[in-house]
Amino acid sequence: MPVSNSKALLVEDRKFLRMATEHSLSKAGCLVSSAADGEEALEVAKEKLPDIILLDRVLPKISGPNVLKALKENPATMHIPVIVLTSLSQKNEEKLISEGAAAYFEKSVLALDQNSDLLATTVETVLARTSIQKPLIEACAGGAPDVPARPDGRMTQAIV
């Protein structure tokens, strides 16, 4: 799925970074909604049902990890891929993925004037992967016996 015309929810509490990231995503063709805290993020996600969510880890009101958990527990939003925006290095990738993130993007790379294409490419990659996996997830939900699922109901990573 291309970035163009995709609905994105950007959750970032720092105004300058939120505005710069919104601009970068809009320039790539995304239709961007934004939220400045975790509570607002959950409300906007349920209301707008975006195609993808970019989520900061450190947020006021409700933390990023708790927002991610709530999104993945809600049947209306659990299918939405989430890219975690983090200041943490790659060593935390496994933890972020186990928490339900589809990917992560290091904020240190967000020199948006120079790397706006890199963020858009990351979004496009996650959207493409999600659109490929969606029919498999729906088949699994319908009880297809040949599609392995984990005990928690999520697809196994063995499916390519």
C-alpha positions as CSV (number, residue, x, y, z in Angstrom):
1,M,0.0,0.0,0.0
2,P,1.6,3.3,-1.0
3,V,1.9,6.2,1.4
4,S,-0.2,8.4,-0.8
5,N,-3.8,8.8,0.5
6,S,-3.0,6.6,3.5
7,K,-4.5,7.8,6.8
8,A,-1.8,8.3,9.5
9,L,-2.1,9.2,13.1
10,L,1.0,10.9,14.5
11,V,1.3,10.8,18.3
12,E,4.0,13.2,19.5
13,D,3.9,15.6,22.5
14,R,6.7,17.9,21.3
15,K,5.0,20.5,19.0
16,F,7.9,21.3,16.8
17,L,8.7,17.6,16.1
18,R,5.0,16.9,15.6
19,M,4.6,19.7,13.1
20,A,7.8,18.8,11.2
21,T,6.8,15.1,11.0
22,E,3.2,16.0,9.9
23,H,4.7,18.2,7.1
24,S,7.0,15.4,6.0
25,L,4.2,12.8,5.9
26,S,1.8,15.2,4.2
27,K,4.5,15.9,1.6
28,A,4.6,12.2,0.9
29,G,0.8,12.2,0.4
30,C,-0.4,10.9,3.8
31,L,-3.5,12.3,5.3
32,V,-2.3,13.1,8.8
33,S,-4.2,13.4,12.1
34,S,-2.3,14.1,15.2
35,A,-2.5,13.8,19.0
36,A,-0.3,15.4,21.6
37,D,-0.8,12.9,24.4
38,G,-1.7,9.2,25.0
39,E,-5.3,9.9,26.0
40,E,-6.0,11.9,22.8
41,A,-4.2,9.2,20.8
42,L,-6.6,6.5,21.9
43,E,-9.6,8.8,21.1
44,V,-8.4,9.8,17.7
45,A,-7.4,6.2,16.8
46,K,-10.9,4.9,17.6
47,E,-12.6,7.8,15.8
48,K,-10.5,7.9,12.6
49,L,-9.3,4.3,12.4
50,P,-6.1,5.3,10.6
51,D,-4.1,3.0,8.3
52,I,-1.0,3.4,10.4
53,I,0.0,5.0,13.7
54,L,3.3,6.7,14.5
55,L,3.6,6.6,18.3
56,D,6.1,8.3,20.6
57,R,7.1,6.3,23.6
58,V,7.2,9.1,26.1
59,L,3.9,10.9,26.3
60,P,1.8,12.8,28.9
61,K,-1.4,11.3,30.4
62,I,-0.9,7.8,29.1
63,S,2.6,6.5,28.1
64,G,3.4,5.2,24.6
65,P,3.7,1.6,25.8
66,N,0.4,1.8,27.5
67,V,-1.2,3.3,24.4
68,L,0.2,0.6,22.3
69,K,-1.1,-2.1,24.7
70,A,-4.6,-0.5,24.7
71,L,-4.6,-0.3,20.9
72,K,-3.6,-3.9,20.5
73,E,-6.3,-5.0,23.1
74,N,-9.1,-3.2,21.3
75,P,-10.7,-5.2,18.5
76,A,-11.4,-2.0,16.6
77,T,-7.8,-0.9,16.5
78,M,-5.7,-4.1,17.0
79,H,-5.1,-4.5,13.3
80,I,-3.6,-1.0,12.8
81,P,0.2,-1.2,12.5
82,V,2.1,1.0,14.9
83,I,5.6,2.5,14.2
84,V,7.1,3.5,17.5
85,L,9.1,6.7,17.4
86,T,11.9,6.3,19.9
87,S,15.1,7.8,21.1
88,L,16.3,4.4,22.0
89,S,18.7,2.4,19.9
90,Q,18.1,-0.8,18.0
91,K,18.9,-2.9,21.0
92,N,15.3,-2.4,22.1
93,E,13.8,-3.6,18.8
94,E,12.9,-7.1,20.2
95,K,11.0,-5.5,23.2
96,L,9.2,-3.1,20.9
97,I,8.1,-5.8,18.6
98,S,7.0,-8.0,21.5
99,E,4.9,-5.1,22.7
100,G,3.0,-5.1,19.4
101,A,4.9,-2.5,17.3
102,A,5.2,-3.2,13.6
103,A,8.4,-1.3,13.4
104,Y,10.4,1.5,15.1
105,F,12.0,4.6,13.9
106,E,14.8,6.3,15.8
107,K,14.1,10.0,16.4
108,S,17.8,10.8,16.0
109,V,17.2,10.1,12.2
110,L,14.3,12.5,12.1
111,A,16.4,15.4,10.7
112,L,13.3,15.8,8.6
113,D,14.7,18.3,6.1
114,Q,17.2,15.7,5.1
115,N,15.5,12.4,5.8
116,S,11.8,12.9,5.2
117,D,12.0,10.2,2.5
118,L,13.3,7.7,5.0
119,L,10.3,8.1,7.2
120,A,7.9,7.9,4.3
121,T,9.7,4.8,3.1
122,T,9.4,3.2,6.5
123,V,5.7,4.0,6.6
124,E,5.2,2.6,3.1
125,T,7.1,-0.6,3.9
126,V,5.0,-1.3,7.0
127,L,1.8,-0.5,5.1
128,A,2.8,-2.9,2.3
129,R,3.7,-5.7,4.8
130,T,0.3,-5.1,6.5
131,S,-1.7,-5.3,3.3
132,I,0.0,-8.6,2.4
133,Q,-0.7,-10.1,5.8
134,K,-4.2,-8.8,6.2
135,P,-5.9,-11.6,4.1
136,L,-3.9,-14.2,6.1
137,I,-5.1,-12.6,9.4
138,E,-8.7,-12.6,8.2
139,A,-8.3,-16.3,7.1
140,C,-7.0,-17.1,10.5
141,A,-9.8,-15.4,12.2
142,G,-12.2,-17.4,10.0
143,G,-10.6,-20.6,11.3
144,A,-8.4,-21.6,8.4
145,P,-6.5,-24.7,9.8
146,D,-3.4,-24.3,7.6
147,V,-2.6,-20.8,8.9
148,P,-0.6,-21.1,12.1
149,A,-1.6,-18.6,14.9
150,R,0.0,-17.9,18.2
151,P,-2.0,-18.6,21.4
152,D,-2.6,-14.8,21.8
153,G,-4.4,-14.8,18.4
154,R,-1.7,-12.9,16.5
155,M,-0.1,-14.4,13.4
156,T,3.2,-16.2,13.7
157,Q,6.2,-14.6,12.1
158,A,6.7,-17.8,10.0
159,I,4.3,-16.5,7.3
160,V,6.1,-14.5,4.7
